[in-house]
Amino acid sequence: MKSETIPSPRIPIWLQLSLATMVVLAVSIGILSYVIIERQRTSLYDHIVKLGSVSLSYVADNAKVPLLTDDTLTLSTLINNVASVDGHFYAMIVDTEDIIKAHTDHEKVDTRFEPFERAGERVQQGAVTYFNYRLPDGRPVLNLSMPILFQEKQLGEVHVGLSVNFIRQLFVDERAFLVAATLIIIGLGMIVAVMYSLRFTRPLSALVQATSQIARGNYDFKVDSSRNDELGRLGQAFNRMGEELSRQAMIKESFGKYVGSEVLDLITRSPGQAWLKGQRSEASILFADIRGFTAYAEGREPEEVVEKLNDFFAIATEVIFSHGGYVDKFIGDSVLAVFGIPVAHPNHRERCIRAAVAMQRQLARAAGGGNPLLSSVGIGIASGIVVAGNIGSSVKMEYTVIGDSVNVASSLNSLAGAGEIIVDSDGTMDLDGFAEVEALPPQKIKNREQLVEVFRVVRTLCCLLAVLPILAGCAVPGPQSGDDATAAVLAEQSLVLLPASAQLQALRDEGSGRYQEAVTYWRQAEILVDEKITFLSKQLQEIAAVYARQGVDLFERKDGDGARQAFLEALRLDPQNQTALDYLKNRYQAERTIEYTVGEGDSFATIAESVYGSADYAFAVRLLANGGRQDEPQVGEILVLADLDTLFSKILLDYSKQIRVARRLFADKEYEAVLSVAESILSDNPGDEEASYILNLSLVRLTERYWDEERYDEAIATLTRVDPAFKNVSPLIEQVRTEQRQKEARDRLQANAALFRRGQELAAQGGYLEALAMFLQVDSTHEGIQRAIADVKQQLAVKAEEQFKHGVKLFVEEDLTGAIAAWERALRLDPNHTNASDSLEKARRLLQRVKEIN
């Protein structure tokens, strides 16, 4: 790819940004500085006036009491404090008779105040009055004055004189500072503008270089994207663009991973050949679909449905690939697979059927993991001529097959039940030796005029590894036979046999070091083990059925005990044997039954207690309630139970052999019931070691329960019943008594803690006296009580201090009556409060003075 050289810009962006930023910054700062300086001139004057007003307020507020008491020393101190501030010429206090009571010039004290000459316009701003005038030496002065009021009565005036020249000098200083700051900001702005301009333009230059690399086809070229800003995001986007271009180039070369490996091999070996245009070939079509999937999906969350469906697709895909098939597509909950295309296999029918059988086996095995969809798959298989090729448009294309066999496979799939495999007549050709099928009634297939013969695959033929040495003439790991006759017997007992030629070929491969084929036969052995387990389970069910039929025969001959034993043996072999369960239920229902409606909180134990008078018969309710069950009864359910006053009670107790009842009750932690059953056994057979063991162990477990529930007396009484030969319980009894004493001590602590918490609550609500009363009732050794009492007393002192401060606040606000009342309350809370006592006496004297003035 030819790349052109990009010319350098005449004026770089960083220089343009720097110049523009500096110009804007200089103009903006200049205008802003001018406006600020002018505003500063006015605000500075106002500030000085406010400063003088603050001085006036300070003197006026603090001169009230000294002026009332004629305390000239305090008044002079106030004036000197104000005059010590820069910019003040003088300060003075004048009473209502125009006598100067305090002045910064002590010679003017007790002289008459003379009005100001050459005074300018007077301005009133709240309580402050100010005007300009000149001193005899010509210096300009700003005079501010404020009346001194006490309870809305004027006691005099305070005057403050400020230097106007001082105010002007402050303005000049402020203006110089602003000018210097403006120049510094402009200089710093220029430096920052250049730095940031370079920072922003360097990534752009890097992007230009990266663009050139991408243009040359170097899609792996990366730019720095570590910046946490828009340019960093631009770098990330550019890198993602390069990755996407690289990925698209790879897709263009290989057509991606959305076609099978066989199709991809065809494309890479012969692009544009016959496979692209389409070709006719003989193939076998496998169509697998989940029965009842729509109903299953409607009542569940989408995430769960997708997860379960993917389990099915994973197993189906693995099996199809392992048998040389090609997954054409997934259609909803269905899988369409092709055998014999695009890679030709002469035995595509055999591969297809073997894949279907293996798929059903693996699905059945995996269904035990809690995925019901895996046991609901039906499979249809059809063989014939199909058209295979690349089908679609210029926008979207896919490699697929079309033809009548595809439609037939889909129709046969709809005929297959859960776990079934249905094939057409073409699919059964050449199956002798590896599969067994059974014929079904001919079916009408869409788009076919005549009925189609269909078959159900029963099983494929596989071999037991024990007979392989006979067929192959060599040793194979697995069960060993003693001679040919024994091996022949094993072969006869195996399920079915693989073709001998295939076995011999597999063993030859193993001898040549090709172990993959040997692994295949070991997997077949695993399948045989599963089938053997299923076979033995069925044998147990059949034997149980024989006992059940024997019980029915004995029952009809009026042999109740024999029938009972036969039915109980049937239930031992197969707890779900309906004949035995129905007999034990219906035989005595006909004589006498009880209907029980399940209520809130009912269990098998409570129902047995209510109906039969003892929870020991819970197993009887569980066994005979509506045909036998393991789940707990539901509220509102009606249970039909036999009356245990009949022979049925004897049957149940004999069936359990009593000791079985005791074991089950112990497993259910119903220890009280275990005691009853075990004692009954021991009364008949005092030497029964198992009953004695269960009895003593139940007593220990019951003691632990009482102990955990803090029922100490019952725990001790139960322990005394334990056989000393079983366990020495004396230390355990002492431990229980010790814990009982500890509990009593804890109760006492809890009582103290309750009083302590109540006192804390009262203290938190401000009731300190009530809290103190609560604390005094608590044991003095209680943790934290002494500290709590001290804290309450401290809070009383704090409250007294608050009342004192409140009195000070009222005094400042000239509310002498309120201040006196507050200080009296403070003394009631803390009689030793010295400040409250002194202030109270002073306030009373001032109140008397004010009354005299009035």
C-alpha positions in Angstrom: 0.0 0.0 0.0 1.4 3.3 -1.0 1.4 6.0 1.7 1.7 9.7 1.1 3.8 12.0 3.3 1.6 14.4 5.3 3.0 18.0 5.1 3.7 19.8 8.4 1.4 22.7 9.3 2.6 26.3 8.8 1.3 27.3 12.2 1.1 24.4 14.7 -2.0 24.0 16.7 -0.1 24.3 20.0 1.2 27.8 18.9 -2.3 28.9 17.9 -3.8 27.7 21.2 -1.0 29.4 23.2 -1.4 32.8 21.5 -5.2 32.7 21.7 -5.1 31.8 25.3 -2.6 34.5 26.2 -4.5 37.2 24.4 -7.8 36.2 26.0 -6.2 35.9 29.4 -4.5 39.3 29.2 -7.6 41.2 28.0 -9.8 39.4 30.5 -7.5 40.0 33.5 -7.0 43.6 32.5 -10.7 44.4 32.3 -11.4 42.4 35.5 -8.6 44.2 37.4 -9.9 47.6 36.4 -13.5 46.7 37.5 -12.2 45.3 40.8 -10.1 48.4 41.6 -13.0 50.7 41.1 -15.3 48.5 43.1 -12.5 48.2 45.7 -12.4 52.0 46.1 -16.1 52.1 47.2 -16.1 48.9 49.2 -13.0 50.0 51.1 -14.6 53.2 52.2 -17.7 51.3 53.2 -15.5 48.8 55.0 -13.8 51.6 57.0 -17.3 53.0 58.0 -18.3 49.5 59.1 -15.0 49.2 61.0 -15.8 52.4 62.8 -19.3 51.2 63.5 -17.9 48.1 65.1 -15.7 50.2 67.3 -18.7 52.3 68.3 -20.9 49.3 69.0 -18.1 47.8 71.1 -17.8 50.9 73.2 -21.5 51.6 73.4 -22.2 48.0 74.6 -19.5 47.9 77.2 -19.9 51.5 78.5 -23.5 51.1 79.7 -22.8 49.7 83.2 -19.6 51.8 83.8 -21.6 54.9 82.7 -24.4 54.0 85.1 -21.9 53.4 88.0 -19.7 56.4 87.0 -16.8 54.1 86.5 -14.4 56.4 84.7 -11.5 54.0 84.8 -13.4 51.4 82.8 -14.6 54.0 80.4 -11.1 55.3 79.8 -9.8 51.7 79.2 -12.5 51.2 76.5 -11.6 54.5 74.8 -7.9 53.7 74.8 -8.5 50.2 73.3 -10.4 51.7 70.4 -7.9 54.5 69.8 -5.0 52.0 69.6 -6.4 50.7 66.3 -4.6 52.1 63.2 -6.5 55.0 61.5 -8.1 56.3 64.7 -7.5 60.0 65.6 -9.6 60.1 68.7 -12.4 58.5 70.7 -14.6 59.9 73.5 -17.7 59.3 75.6 -20.1 62.2 76.3 -23.0 61.9 78.9 -26.5 63.4 78.5 -25.3 66.7 80.0 -22.6 67.1 77.3 -19.8 66.3 79.8 -16.9 64.3 78.3 -16.6 61.3 80.7 -13.7 59.7 78.8 -11.3 60.9 76.0 -8.1 59.7 74.3 -6.8 63.2 75.3 -7.0 62.9 79.1 -7.0 66.7 79.5 -10.4 66.9 78.0 -12.0 64.6 80.5 -14.8 66.2 82.6 -14.8 69.2 80.2 -17.9 70.3 78.1 -18.2 68.9 74.6 -18.1 71.5 71.9 -19.9 70.9 68.6 -17.8 70.3 65.5 -17.0 73.2 63.2 -16.9 73.1 59.4 -18.7 69.7 59.4 -19.9 68.2 56.2 -23.2 66.6 55.3 -24.3 64.2 58.1 -25.3 60.7 57.0 -27.5 58.4 59.1 -26.8 54.7 58.8 -28.8 52.8 61.4 -27.8 54.0 64.8 -24.5 55.4 63.4 -24.2 59.0 62.3 -21.0 60.1 60.3 -19.7 63.2 58.5 -16.4 64.6 57.2 -14.6 67.7 58.6 -11.1 69.0 59.0 -9.0 69.4 62.1 -7.4 72.8 62.8 -4.2 71.5 61.2 -6.1 70.7 58.0 -6.1 66.9 58.2 -9.4 65.4 56.9 -11.4 63.4 59.5 -14.4 61.0 59.3 -16.4 61.4 62.6 -18.7 58.6 63.6 -21.1 58.7 66.6 -23.6 56.4 68.3 -25.9 56.8 71.3 -25.4 54.7 74.4 -28.7 53.2 75.4 -29.8 51.1 78.3 -33.4 49.7 78.4 -34.2 52.2 75.6 -33.0 55.2 77.6 -30.0 57.3 76.4 -27.1 57.5 78.8 -24.8 59.4 76.5 -22.9 59.2 73.1 -19.6 57.7 71.9 -17.6 59.5 69.1 -14.8 58.0 67.0 -12.6 60.0 64.5 -11.0 58.1 61.6 -8.2 59.4 59.3 -9.3 59.9 55.7 -5.7 59.8 54.5 -5.3 56.4 56.1 -8.3 55.2 54.1 -6.8 56.5 50.9 -3.5 54.9 51.6 -5.2 51.5 52.0 -6.8 52.0 48.6 -3.4 52.7 47.0 -1.9 49.6 48.6 -4.8 47.5 47.4 -4.4 48.8 43.9 -0.7 48.0 43.8 -1.4 44.5 45.0 -4.0 43.9 42.3 -1.7 45.2 39.6 1.1 42.9 40.7 -1.2 39.9 41.0 -2.6 40.6 37.5 0.9 40.6 36.0 1.8 37.4 37.8 -1.4 35.7 36.7 -0.8 36.7 33.1 2.7 35.4 33.2 1.7 32.1 34.7 -1.2 31.8 32.3 1.2 32.1 29.4 3.4 29.3 30.7 0.4 27.1 31.4 -1.1 27.8 28.0 2.0 26.7 26.2 2.4 23.6 28.4 -1.3 22.5 27.9 -1.2 23.3 24.2 1.8 21.0 23.8 0.1 18.4 26.0 -3.1 18.4 23.9 -1.3 18.4 20.5 1.3 15.7 21.1 -1.4 12.9 21.2 -2.8 14.3 18.0 0.7 14.0 16.4 0.9 10.4 17.7 -2.6 9.7 16.2 -1.3 11.0 12.8 1.6 8.6 13.0 -0.7 5.7 14.1 -3.0 6.5 11.2 -0.1 6.1 8.8 0.7 2.7 10.3 -2.9 1.6 10.0 -2.9 2.7 6.4 0.2 0.5 5.8 -1.8 -2.5 7.2 -0.1 -2.6 10.6 -3.3 -3.1 12.6 -1.3 -4.1 15.8 0.1 -0.6 16.2 -1.1 1.0 19.4 -1.1 4.5 20.8 -0.8 5.6 24.4 -4.3 5.5 25.9 -3.4 5.9 29.6 -4.6 9.5 29.7 -7.8 9.9 31.7 -9.5 12.4 29.4 -11.1 12.7 26.0 -7.7 12.3 24.2 -7.2 9.1 26.3 -10.6 7.9 25.2 -9.8 8.8 21.6 -6.6 6.7 21.9 -8.7 3.8 23.3 -11.2 4.2 20.5 -8.3 4.2 17.9 -6.8 1.1 19.5 -10.2 -0.6 19.4 -10.5 0.4 15.7 -7.2 -1.2 15.0 -8.3 -4.4 16.8 -11.6 -4.4 14.9 -9.8 -3.9 11.6 -7.5 -6.8 12.5 -10.4 -8.9 13.5 -12.3 -8.2 10.3 -9.2 -9.0 8.3 -8.9 -12.3 10.1 -12.6 -13.0 9.5 -12.2 -12.2 5.8 -9.4 -14.7 5.6 -11.1 -17.6 7.5 -14.8 -16.8 7.3 -14.8 -16.7 11.2 -15.8 -19.4 13.5 -19.5 -19.4 12.5 -19.0 -22.3 10.1 -17.9 -25.8 11.0 -14.3 -27.0 10.8 -15.2 -29.2 7.8 -16.7 -26.3 5.9 -13.8 -24.1 6.8 -11.4 -26.8 5.4 -13.3 -26.8 2.1 -13.2 -23.1 1.9 -9.5 -22.9 2.5 -8.6 -25.8 0.2 -10.8 -24.9 -2.8 -12.4 -21.5 -2.5 -15.0 -20.8 -5.2 -15.4 -24.5 -6.1 -18.5 -26.7 -6.2 -19.3 -26.4 -2.6 -20.0 -22.7 -3.0 -22.5 -23.4 -5.9 -24.1 -26.4 -4.3 -23.9 -30.2 -4.9 -26.0 -33.3 -4.5 -24.8 -35.9 -2.1 -26.1 -38.8 -0.1 -26.3 -38.0 3.6 -28.1 -38.7 6.9 -30.0 -36.0 8.7 -30.4 -36.0 12.5 -33.1 -33.7 14.0 -33.2 -33.5 17.8 -35.9 -31.5 19.7 -37.0 -31.0 23.3 -40.5 -32.2 24.1 -42.7 -29.7 26.0 -40.1 -27.0 25.9 -42.6 -24.1 25.4 -44.5 -25.1 28.5 -41.3 -25.4 30.5 -40.0 -22.0 29.4 -43.2 -20.1 30.1 -43.0 -20.5 33.8 -39.3 -19.8 34.4 -36.8 -17.0 34.3 -35.1 -16.4 30.9 -31.7 -16.9 32.4 -32.6 -20.3 33.8 -34.2 -21.4 30.4 -31.0 -20.4 28.5 -28.7 -22.2 30.9 -30.7 -25.4 30.8 -31.0 -25.2 27.0 -27.2 -24.7 26.6 -26.6 -27.8 28.6 -28.6 -29.7 26.0 -26.8 -28.0 23.1 -23.4 -28.8 24.6 -24.0 -32.5 25.0 -25.6 -32.7 21.5 -22.8 -30.9 19.8 -20.1 -33.0 21.5 -21.7 -36.2 20.5 -22.3 -35.1 16.9 -18.7 -34.0 16.5 -17.3 -37.2 18.1 -19.2 -39.3 15.5 -18.0 -37.3 12.5 -21.2 -35.2 12.1 -21.7 -31.5 11.2 -23.9 -29.2 13.2 -25.9 -27.4 10.5 -27.8 -25.0 12.8 -29.7 -24.5 16.1 -33.4 -23.8 15.6 -35.0 -22.7 18.8 -34.7 -25.7 21.1 -33.8 -28.0 18.2 -30.5 -29.2 16.6 -30.1 -30.1 12.9 -27.0 -32.2 12.2 -25.7 -33.8 9.0 -23.6 -36.9 8.5 -21.8 -37.5 5.2 -21.6 -33.8 4.3 -19.4 -31.8 3.8 -17.0 -34.7 4.6 -18.1 -37.9 2.9 -18.4 -41.0 5.1 -19.6 -44.2 3.5 -21.1 -45.4 6.8 -22.9 -42.1 7.5 -26.1 -44.0 8.4 -24.3 -46.0 11.1 -22.5 -42.8 12.4 -25.8 -40.9 12.6 -27.7 -43.7 14.5 -24.8 -44.3 16.8 -24.6 -40.6 17.5 -28.4 -40.5 18.3 -28.1 -43.5 20.7 -25.0 -42.0 22.4 -26.8 -38.6 22.7 -29.8 -40.2 24.4 -27.6 -42.1 26.8 -25.5 -39.0 27.8 -28.7 -36.9 28.1 -30.3 -39.5 30.4 -27.1 -39.7 32.5 -26.9 -35.9 32.8 -30.6 -35.5 33.6 -29.9 -36.6 37.1 -28.2 -33.3 37.7 -31.5 -31.4 37.9 -32.1 -30.5 34.2 -35.5 -32.0 33.2 -35.0 -30.9 29.6 -32.3 -33.5 29.0 -34.7 -36.4 29.6 -37.3 -34.9 27.2 -35.4 -35.1 23.9 -36.8 -36.9 20.8 -34.7 -37.6 17.7 -35.7 -38.1 14.1 -33.3 -39.5 11.5 -33.7 -39.7 7.7 -31.2 -40.6 4.9 -31.3 -39.7 1.3 -30.1 -37.3 -1.4 -29.7 -33.7 -0.3 -28.4 -30.5 -1.8 -25.5 -28.9 0.1 -24.0 -25.5 -0.5 -23.6 -21.9 0.4 -27.1 -20.3 0.7 -28.1 -16.8 1.4 -27.5 -13.2 0.1 -24.5 -10.9 -0.3 -25.2 -9.7 3.3 -25.6 -13.0 5.1 -24.7 -16.5 3.9 -24.4 -19.9 5.5 -23.5 -23.4 4.5 -26.5 -25.7 4.9 -28.4 -28.6 3.3 -31.9 -28.7 1.8 -33.9 -31.5 0.4 -36.7 -34.0 1.1 -34.6 -35.9 3.7 -34.5 -32.8 5.9 -38.2 -32.5 5.9 -38.6 -36.2 6.6 -36.2 -36.0 9.6 -38.2 -33.0 11.0 -41.5 -34.9 10.6 -40.0 -38.1 12.2 -38.7 -35.9 15.1 -42.3 -34.8 15.8 -43.3 -38.5 16.1 -40.5 -39.3 18.6 -41.3 -39.3 22.2 -39.0 -38.3 25.0 -35.9 -40.5 24.8 -36.9 -42.1 21.5 -35.1 -42.3 18.2 -37.3 -42.7 15.0 -35.7 -43.5 11.6 -37.1 -43.9 8.1 -36.7 -47.0 6.0 -33.7 -45.6 4.2 -32.0 -45.0 7.5 -32.4 -48.7 8.5 -30.5 -50.0 5.5 -27.3 -51.9 6.2 -28.0 -51.8 10.0 -27.5 -55.5 10.6 -24.7 -56.1 13.0 -24.7 -52.8 14.8 -28.3 -51.8 15.7 -31.6 -53.3 16.6 -34.9 -51.6 15.5 -38.6 -52.3 15.7 -41.1 -51.4 13.1 -43.8 -48.8 13.7 -47.1 -48.2 11.7 -46.4 -46.4 8.4 -46.8 -42.6 8.8 -48.1 -39.8 6.5 -45.3 -37.4 5.9 -45.8 -33.8 4.6 -45.1 -33.4 0.8 -45.2 -37.2 0.3 -48.1 -39.0 -1.3 -47.4 -42.5 0.0 -47.0 -43.6 3.6 -43.5 -43.8 4.9 -42.3 -46.8 6.8 -40.7 -45.8 10.1 -38.8 -47.6 12.8 -37.8 -47.1 16.4 -34.2 -47.8 17.3 -34.1 -50.1 20.3 -30.4 -50.3 20.9 -27.0 -50.4 19.3 -24.9 -53.5 19.6 -21.9 -53.2 21.8 -19.7 -55.8 23.6 -18.6 -56.7 27.2 -14.9 -56.2 27.5 -14.6 -59.6 29.2 -15.1 -61.5 25.9 -12.6 -59.3 23.9 -9.6 -61.7 24.6 -11.5 -64.5 23.0 -12.3 -62.5 19.9 -8.9 -60.8 19.6 -6.6 -63.4 20.9 -4.8 -61.0 23.2 -5.1 -59.6 26.8 -7.2 -56.5 27.5 -7.4 -54.7 30.9 -10.7 -55.5 32.6 -12.5 -58.6 34.0 -10.4 -61.8 33.4 -12.0 -65.1 32.4 -10.6 -68.5 33.5 -11.2 -70.2 30.2 -12.9 -69.9 26.9 -16.1 -71.5 28.3 -16.3 -69.0 31.2 -15.7 -66.2 28.8 -18.5 -67.5 26.5 -20.9 -67.5 29.5 -19.9 -63.9 30.2 -20.5 -63.0 26.6 -23.9 -64.7 26.7 -24.8 -62.7 29.8 -23.7 -59.4 28.3 -26.3 -57.1 26.7 -25.3 -57.4 23.0 -22.2 -57.7 20.9 -20.3 -55.4 18.5 -19.2 -56.8 15.2 -16.1 -59.0 15.9 -14.2 -57.4 13.1 -14.5 -54.0 14.7 -13.3 -55.4 18.0 -10.3 -57.1 16.4 -9.4 -53.9 14.6 -9.6 -51.9 17.8 -7.3 -54.3 19.7 -4.8 -54.3 16.8 -4.8 -50.5 17.1 -4.1 -50.7 20.8 -1.2 -53.1 20.2 0.1 -50.6 17.8 0.0 -47.8 20.4 -3.2 -46.2 19.2 -4.9 -46.0 22.6 -7.8 -43.7 21.6 -9.7 -46.7 20.3 -9.1 -48.5 23.6 -10.6 -45.6 25.5 -13.7 -45.8 23.4 -14.2 -49.4 24.5 -13.7 -48.5 28.1 -16.4 -45.9 27.7 -18.7 -48.7 26.4 -17.9 -50.6 29.5 -19.0 -47.7 31.6 -22.3 -47.7 29.7 -22.6 -51.4 30.4 -22.2 -50.8 34.2 -25.0 -48.3 34.1 -27.2 -50.7 32.2 -26.3 -53.4 34.8 -27.4 -51.2 37.7 -30.6 -50.5 35.9 -31.0 -54.3 35.3 -30.5 -55.2 39.0 -32.9 -52.4 40.1 -35.5 -53.9 37.8 -34.8 -57.4 39.2 -35.4 -56.1 42.8 -38.7 -54.6 41.6 -39.7 -57.9 40.0 -38.8 -59.9 43.2 -40.8 -57.4 45.3 -43.7 -57.9 42.9 -43.5 -61.7 43.5 -43.7 -61.1 47.3 -46.6 -58.8 46.8 -48.5 -61.4 44.7 -47.7 -64.0 47.3 -49.1 -61.6 50.0 -52.3 -61.2 48.0 -52.7 -65.0 47.7 -52.2 -65.5 51.4 -54.6 -62.7 52.2 -57.3 -64.3 50.0 -56.7 -67.6 52.0 -57.3 -65.7 55.2 -53.6 -66.0 56.4 -53.2 -62.5 57.8 -49.8 -63.0 59.4 -48.3 -64.6 56.3 -49.8 -61.9 54.1 -48.4 -59.2 56.4 -44.8 -60.7 56.3 -45.0 -61.0 52.5 -46.1 -57.4 52.0 -43.5 -56.1 54.4 -40.7 -58.0 52.5 -42.0 -56.5 49.3 -41.8 -53.1 50.8 -38.2 -53.8 52.1 -37.1 -54.6 48.5 -39.2 -51.9 46.8 -40.5 -49.2 49.1 -42.7 -47.9 46.2 -44.5 -51.2 45.6 -48.1 -50.0 45.2 -49.6 -53.5 45.7 -48.2 -53.8 49.2 -49.0 -50.2 50.1 -52.6 -50.4 48.8 -53.1 -53.7 50.8 -51.8 -52.2 54.0 -54.0 -49.2 53.5 -57.2 -50.5 51.8 -57.5 -53.8 53.7 -58.3 -52.0 56.9 -60.0 -49.0 55.4 -62.8 -51.3 54.5 -63.3 -52.1 58.2 -62.6 -48.7 59.9 -61.0 -45.5 58.8 -60.4 -42.0 60.2 -60.4 -38.8 58.1 -58.0 -36.0 59.3 -57.9 -32.5 57.9 -54.3 -31.1 58.1 -54.1 -27.8 59.9 -51.5 -25.0 60.3 -48.3 -26.3 61.9 -49.3 -30.0 61.6 -46.6 -32.7 60.9 -46.7 -36.5 60.9 -45.8 -36.5 64.6 -48.5 -34.1 65.6 -51.1 -35.9 63.5 -50.1 -39.2 65.1 -50.4 -37.6 68.5 -53.9 -36.3 67.7 -55.3 -39.4 66.0 -53.5 -42.3 67.8 -52.5 -40.6 71.1 -48.8 -41.0 70.6 -46.1 -39.5 68.3 -44.6 -42.9 68.1 -47.0 -43.7 65.3 -45.7 -40.9 63.1 -44.1 -43.4 60.8 -47.5 -45.1 60.4 -49.1 -41.9 59.2 -46.2 -41.2 56.9 -46.4 -44.8 55.4 -50.2 -45.1 54.9 -51.3 -41.5 54.3 -52.7 -41.5 50.8 -50.5 -44.3 49.5 -47.2 -43.7 51.3 -45.2 -40.5 51.1 -42.0 -38.7 52.3 -43.1 -35.0 52.0 -44.7 -33.2 54.8 -48.6 -32.9 54.7 -50.1 -29.7 53.2 -52.5 -27.4 55.1 -56.1 -28.3 54.2 -55.2 -31.8 52.9 -57.5 -34.6 54.0 -55.7 -37.8 55.1 -57.5 -41.1 55.3 -56.0 -43.2 58.1 -56.6 -46.6 59.6 -57.9 -47.0 63.1 -55.1 -48.5 65.2 -57.6 -50.1 67.5 -57.9 -52.8 64.8 -55.4 -55.4 63.8 -53.6 -52.7 61.7 -51.8 -51.4 64.8 -50.3 -54.7 65.5 -49.2 -55.0 61.9 -47.4 -51.7 62.0 -45.6 -52.3 65.3 -44.6 -55.8 64.3 -43.4 -54.5 60.9 -41.1 -52.1 62.6 -39.9 -54.7 65.1 -40.1 -51.9 67.6 -36.3 -51.5 67.5 -36.6 -50.1 64.0 -39.2 -47.7 65.3 -36.7 -46.6 68.0 -33.9 -46.2 65.4 -36.1 -44.1 63.2 -37.4 -41.9 66.0 -33.8 -41.4 67.2 -32.8 -40.4 63.7 -35.7 -37.9 63.7 -34.5 -36.6 67.1 -37.8 -37.6 68.7 -36.1 -38.7 71.9 -39.2 -38.7 74.2 -40.8 -41.2 71.9 -37.6 -43.2 71.7 -37.7 -43.6 75.5 -41.2 -45.0 75.4 -40.4 -47.6 72.7 -37.0 -48.6 74.2 -38.5 -49.0 77.7 -41.3 -51.2 76.2 -38.6 -53.4 74.5 -36.6 -53.6 77.7 -39.7 -54.6 79.7 -40.1 -57.6 77.5 -36.4 -58.3 77.1 -34.3 -56.6 79.8 -31.1 -57.8 78.3 -31.5 -56.2 74.9 -28.2 -54.3 74.5 -29.3 -52.2 71.5 -32.5 -51.1 73.2 -30.5 -50.2 76.3 -27.9 -48.3 74.3 -30.6 -46.3 72.4 -32.4 -45.6 75.7 -29.3 -44.2 77.4 -28.1 -42.3 74.4 -31.6 -40.7 74.0 -31.5 -39.7 77.7 -28.1 -38.0 77.1 -29.4 -36.3 73.9 -32.6 -35.2 75.8 -30.4 -33.8 78.6 -28.4 -31.8 76.1 -31.7 -30.4 74.7 -33.0 -29.4 78.1 -29.6 -27.9 78.9 -29.6 -25.8 75.7 -33.1 -24.6 76.6 -31.9 -23.7 80.2 -34.4 -26.2 81.7 -31.8 -27.3 84.3 -34.1 -29.2 86.7 -35.4 -31.4 83.9 -31.9 -31.9 82.6 -30.7 -33.1 86.0 -33.7 -35.3 86.5 -33.1 -36.9 83.0 -29.4 -37.4 83.8 -30.2 -39.4 86.9 -32.0 -41.9 84.7 -28.8 -42.8 82.7 -27.3 -46.2 83.5 -23.9 -45.6 85.3 -22.5 -48.4 83.2 -23.2 -46.4 80.1 -21.8 -43.1 81.3 -20.6 -41.4 84.6 -23.0 -38.5 84.8 -22.0 -37.1 88.2 -19.6 -34.5 86.8 -22.2 -33.6 84.2 -24.8 -33.1 86.9 -22.4 -30.8 88.8 -21.7 -28.9 85.6 -25.5 -28.4 85.0 -25.9 -27.1 88.6 -22.9 -24.8 88.2 -24.5 -23.4 85.0 -27.8 -23.0 86.9 -26.1 -20.9 89.6 -24.4 -18.9 86.9 -27.8 -18.2 85.3 -29.2 -17.0 88.6 -26.2 -14.6 88.9 -26.8 -13.5 85.3 -30.4 -12.7 86.3 -29.2 -10.5 89.1 -26.9 -8.8 86.8 -29.7 -8.3 84.3 -31.8 -6.6 87.0 -29.0 -4.2 87.9 -28.4 -3.6 84.2 -32.1 -2.8 83.7 -32.0 -0.2 86.5 -28.7 1.1 85.2 -30.2 1.5 81.6 -33.3 3.2 83.0 -31.1 5.7 84.8 -29.1 6.3 81.6 -32.4 6.8 79.7 -33.6 9.4 82.3 -30.2 11.1 82.1 -30.4 11.2 78.4 -33.8 12.9 78.6 -32.4 15.5 81.1 -34.0 14.0 84.2 -30.7 14.0 86.2 -32.3 13.9 89.6 -34.5 11.0 88.7 -31.5 9.3 87.1 -29.5 9.7 90.3 -32.3 8.0 92.2 -32.2 5.0 89.9 -28.4 4.8 90.1 -28.5 4.7 93.9 -30.7 1.5 93.7 -28.0 -0.3 91.7 -25.5 -2.5 93.5 -22.4 -0.4 94.2 -20.2 -3.1 92.6 -22.1 -2.9 89.3 -19.7 -1.9 86.5 -19.9 1.8 85.7 -22.3 2.8 88.4 -19.9 5.0 90.3 -18.9 6.7 87.1 -22.6 7.2 86.2 -23.3 8.8 89.5 -20.3 11.1 89.1 -21.5 12.0 85.6 -25.0 12.9 86.8 -23.6 15.2 89.4 -21.3 16.7 86.8 -24.3 17.3 84.6 -26.1 19.1 87.4 -23.1 21.3 87.7 -23.1 21.8 83.9 -26.8 22.8 84.1 -26.0 25.3 86.7 -23.3 26.8 84.5 -25.8 26.9 81.6 -28.2 28.9 83.8 -25.4 31.3 84.7 -24.4 31.8 81.1 -28.1 32.4 80.2 -28.2 35.0 82.9 -25.1 36.7 81.4 -26.8 36.7 78.0 -30.0 38.3 79.5 -27.8 40.8 81.3 -26.1 41.8 78.1 -29.6 42.2 76.5 -30.4 44.5 79.4 -33.0 42.2 80.9 -31.9 42.6 84.5 -35.0 40.8 85.9 -34.5 37.7 83.7 -30.8 37.7 84.5 -31.5 37.8 88.2 -34.0 34.9 87.9 -31.5 32.8 85.9 -28.7 33.3 88.4 -31.1 32.4 91.2 -31.8 29.1 89.4 -28.1 28.5 88.9 -27.6 28.9 92.7 -30.4 26.4 93.4 -28.6 23.8 91.2 -25.2 24.6 92.6 -25.2 26.7 95.8 -21.4 26.9 95.6 -21.4 28.7 92.2 -19.3 31.8 93.1 -19.8 33.7 89.8 -23.6 33.3 90.0 -23.6 34.7 93.5 -21.4 37.7 92.7 -23.3 38.5 89.5 -26.6 38.2 91.2 -25.6 40.9 93.8 -24.3 43.2 91.0 -27.5 42.9 89.0 -29.7 43.7 91.9 -27.7 46.9 92.5 -27.9 48.0 88.9 -31.6 47.3 88.8 -32.0 49.6 91.8 -29.9 52.3 90.0 -32.1 52.1 86.9 -35.2 52.5 89.0 -33.6 55.7 90.5 -32.9 57.1 87.0 -36.5 56.5 85.9 
